[in-house]
Amino acid sequence: MEGPLKLLTLAVRIAIAWTLLSLLLVAFWVLLLEVGRRFGTTPASKPLAREERQLSAEVRAIYADFADVNGASSDTPADSDPDKTGQSDAIVFIGWTSVQKR
């Protein structure tokens, strides 16, 4: 009975030591964050709108095709009826298929 009791006591001591070490490291980390916040350098200011990087022509073309402000696609007029033009939105399910070799 003495062997398992010693093993349990050792396990409890290791758990307590691990918990105290973890708490000490977290406290040290919080202290470093606070010191960095108080004495660190100030972050760079946000660039103004005119200084922001301009999008490339390709990206602007993609946005023009797919991100119309009115929600309409550039392929069809905004006031057209999908039934009249023969175009409509559809959800297509594509699933995995197994290929069997003969």
GUFI-591003 format. One record per atom (N, C-alpha, C): residue number from 1; atom name; x, z, y. Coordinates in steps of 0.2 Angstrom, whole numbers. Atoms other than C-alpha are relative to their C-alpha. Layout:
BEGIN
    i  at   east     up  north
  NUM  CA      X      Z      Y
...
This chain:
BEGIN
    i  at   east     up  north
    1   N      4      0     -6
    1  CA      0      0      0
    1   C      4      0      6
    2   N     -5     -1     -5
    2  CA     15      3     11
    2   C      2     -7      3
    3   N     -3      7     -2
    3  CA     21    -16     11
    3   C     -5     -4      4
    4   N      4      4     -4
    4  CA      5    -24     17
    4   C     -1      4      7
    5   N      1     -4     -6
    5  CA      3    -10     31
    5   C      6     -2      5
    6   N     -6      2     -4
    6  CA     21    -14     37
    6   C     -1     -7      3
    7   N      1      8     -2
    7  CA     17    -33     37
    7   C     -5      0      6
    8   N      5      1     -5
    8  CA      1    -30     47
    8   C      2      3      7
    9   N     -3     -2     -6
    9  CA     10    -19     59
    9   C      5     -5      4
   10   N     -4      5     -3
   10  CA     23    -32     62
   10   C     -4     -6      3
   11   N      4      5     -2
   11  CA     10    -45     64
   11   C     -3      2      7
   12   N      3     -3     -7
   12  CA      1    -34     78
   12   C      5      0      5
   13   N     -6      0     -5
   13  CA     18    -32     87
   13   C      2     -6      2
   14   N     -2      7     -2
   14  CA     22    -50     87
   14   C     -6     -3      4
   15   N      6      3     -4
   15  CA      4    -54     93
   15   C      0      3      7
   16   N      0     -3     -6
   16  CA      6    -41    107
   16   C      6     -3      5
   17   N     -6      2     -4
   17  CA     23    -47    112
   17   C     -1     -7      2
   18   N      2      7     -2
   18  CA     17    -65    112
   18   C     -5      0      6
   19   N      5      0     -5
   19  CA      2    -61    123
   19   C      3      2      7
   20   N     -3     -2     -6
   20  CA     13    -51    136
   20   C      5     -6      2
   21   N     -5      5     -2
   21  CA     26    -65    136
   21   C     -4     -6      4
   22   N      4      5     -3
   22  CA     12    -78    140
   22   C     -3      2      6
   23   N      3     -3     -6
   23  CA      4    -67    153
   23   C      6      0      6
   24   N     -6      0     -4
   24  CA     22    -65    161
   24   C      1     -7      3
   25   N     -2      7     -2
   25  CA     25    -84    161
   25   C     -6     -3      5
   26   N      6      3     -5
   26  CA      7    -88    169
   26   C      1      3      7
   27   N     -1     -3     -6
   27  CA     11    -75    182
   27   C      5     -3      4
   28   N     -6      3     -3
   28  CA     28    -83    186
   28   C     -2     -7      3
   29   N      2      7     -2
   29  CA     20   -100    187
   29   C     -5      0      6
   30   N      4     -1     -6
   30  CA      6    -94    199
   30   C      4      2      6
   31   N     -5     -2     -6
   31  CA     20    -86    210
   31   C      3     -6      2
   32   N     -3      6     -2
   32  CA     29   -102    210
   32   C     -4     -5      4
   33   N      5      4     -4
   33  CA     14   -112    215
   33   C     -2      3      7
   34   N      1     -3     -7
   34  CA     10   -100    229
   34   C      6     -1      5
   35   N     -6      1     -4
   35  CA     28   -101    235
   35   C      0     -7      3
   36   N      0      7     -2
   36  CA     27   -120    235
   36   C     -5     -2      5
   37   N      5      1     -5
   37  CA     11   -120    244
   37   C      2      3      7
   38   N     -1     -3     -7
   38  CA     17   -109    258
   38   C      6     -2      3
   39   N     -7      2     -3
   39  CA     35   -115    260
   39   C      2     -7     -1
   40   N     -1      7      2
   40  CA     34   -132    253
   40   C     -1     -5      6
   41   N      1      5     -5
   41  CA     34   -148    263
   41   C     -7     -2      0
   42   N      7      2     -1
   42  CA     18   -154    270
   42   C     -1     -7     -3
   43   N      1      6      3
   43  CA     11   -169    261
   43   C     -1     -6      5
   44   N      0      5     -5
   44  CA     12   -186    269
   44   C     -7     -2      2
   45   N      7      1     -2
   45  CA     -3   -191    279
   45   C     -3     -6     -3
   46   N      3      5      3
   46  CA    -15   -203    272
   46   C      0     -7      5
   47   N     -1      6     -4
   47  CA    -12   -221    278
   47   C     -6     -3      3
   48   N      6      3     -4
   48  CA    -24   -229    291
   48   C     -2     -6     -4
   49   N      4      6      4
   49  CA    -36   -243    285
   49   C      4     -6      1
   50   N     -4      6     -2
   50  CA    -25   -256    294
   50   C      6      0     -4
   51   N     -6      0      3
   51  CA    -10   -250    285
   51   C      0      0     -8
   52   N      1      0      7
   52  CA    -17   -250    268
   52   C      1     -7     -3
   53   N     -2      7      3
   53  CA    -11   -264    256
   53   C     -6     -5     -1
   54   N      5      5      1
   54  CA    -21   -280    256
   54   C     -1     -2     -7
   55   N      0      2      7
   55  CA    -28   -286    240
   55   C      2     -8     -1
   56   N     -3      7      1
   56  CA    -21   -302    233
   56   C     -6     -5      0
   57   N      5      5     -1
   57  CA    -31   -318    234
   57   C     -4     -1     -7
   58   N      4      0      6
   58  CA    -35   -318    215
   58   C     -5      6     -1
   59   N      4     -6      0
   59  CA    -42   -300    216
   59   C     -6     -1      4
   60   N      6      1     -5
   60  CA    -53   -305    231
   60   C     -5     -5     -3
   61   N      4      5      3
   61  CA    -59   -320    221
   61   C     -4      3     -6
   62   N      4     -3      6
   62  CA    -64   -309    206
   62   C     -5      4      3
   63   N      5     -4     -3
   63  CA    -73   -297    218
   63   C     -6     -4      3
   64   N      5      4     -3
   64  CA    -82   -311    226
   64   C     -5     -3     -6
   65   N      4      2      5
   65  CA    -88   -317    209
   65   C     -4      5     -3
   66   N      3     -5      4
   66  CA    -93   -301    201
   66   C     -3      6      4
   67   N      2     -6     -3
   67  CA    -96   -288    214
   67   C     -3     -2      7
   68   N      4      2     -5
   68  CA   -108   -296    226
   68   C     -4      6      3
   69   N      3     -6     -3
   69  CA   -115   -283    239
   69   C     -7      0     -2
   70   N      7      0      1
   70  CA   -133   -288    236
   70   C     -2      0     -7
   71   N      1      0      7
   71  CA   -131   -287    217
   71   C     -1     -6     -3
   72   N      1      6      3
   72  CA   -133   -305    214
   72   C      7     -3     -2
   73   N     -6      4      2
   73  CA   -121   -316    205
   73   C      1     -6      4
   74   N     -1      5     -4
   74  CA   -112   -329    214
   74   C     -2     -7     -3
   75   N      2      6      4
   75  CA   -117   -342    201
   75   C     -8     -2      1
   76   N      7      2     -1
   76  CA   -136   -341    205
   76   C     -2      3      7
   77   N      2     -2     -6
   77  CA   -145   -339    221
   77   C     -4      7     -1
   78   N      3     -6      1
   78  CA   -152   -322    225
   78   C     -7      0     -1
   79   N      8      0      1
   79  CA   -170   -327    226
   79   C     -2     -4     -6
   80   N      2      4      6
   80  CA   -170   -337    210
   80   C     -3      4     -5
   81   N      3     -4      6
   81  CA   -181   -332    195
   81   C      4     -2     -6
   82   N     -3      2      6
   82  CA   -171   -331    179
   82   C     -4     -4     -5
   83   N      4      5      5
   83  CA   -185   -339    169
   83   C      0     -7      3
   84   N      1      7     -2
   84  CA   -186   -354    180
   84   C      7     -4      0
   85   N     -6      3      0
   85  CA   -167   -357    180
   85   C      3      0     -7
   86   N     -2      0      7
   86  CA   -166   -354    161
   86   C      6      5     -1
   87   N     -5     -5      1
   87  CA   -153   -340    164
   87   C     -3      7      0
   88   N      3     -6      1
   88  CA   -156   -322    159
   88   C      6      5     -2
   89   N     -5     -5      3
   89  CA   -146   -306    155
   89   C     -2      2     -7
   90   N      1     -2      7
   90  CA   -144   -301    137
   90   C      5      4     -2
   91   N     -5     -5      4
   91  CA   -136   -287    127
   91   C      1     -3     -7
   92   N     -2      3      7
   92  CA   -127   -294    112
   92   C      4      5     -3
   93   N     -4     -5      4
   93  CA   -121   -282     99
   93   C      5     -4     -5
   94   N     -6      3      4
   94  CA   -104   -287     91
   94   C      2      6     -4
   95   N     -2     -6      4
   95  CA   -100   -276     76
   95   C      5     -3     -5
   96   N     -5      2      5
   96  CA    -87   -276     63
   96   C     -3     -3     -6
   97   N      2      3      6
   97  CA    -89   -287     48
   97   C      6      1     -5
   98   N     -5      0      6
   98  CA    -80   -285     31
   98   C      1     -7     -2
   99   N     -2      6      3
   99  CA    -70   -300     25
   99   C      2      1     -7
  100   N     -2     -1      7
  100  CA    -70   -302      7
  100   C      4     -6     -3
  101   N     -4      5      3
  101  CA    -57   -312     -2
  101   C     -2     -2     -7
  102   N      2      2      7
  102  CA    -61   -322    -18
  102   C      6     -1     -4
